[in-house]
Amino acid sequence: MNSYSQLAPRNRPLKVETFYNRMIDKSVHLKMEDWLQLKDIIQCSLYISMQSLVIHVVLRLTAI
């Protein structure tokens, strides 16, 4: 995997738009399995955070 510094041109400062465009171009080349795995990880973390939020609210309501 390339580091961020390799994406930047050496002789001039890097514009933010150019940087993100290059990052997007690089990310398109990821395999579909990687995207699916990333999607699963995000869904699991959202589910866990929602569960902890519900538990927190229930504990607050029962404490009142």
ABEGO torsion letter per residue (X at the ends): XBBAAAABBAABBBBAAAAAAAAAAAAAABBAAAAAAAAAAAAAAAAAAAAAAAAAAAAAAAAX
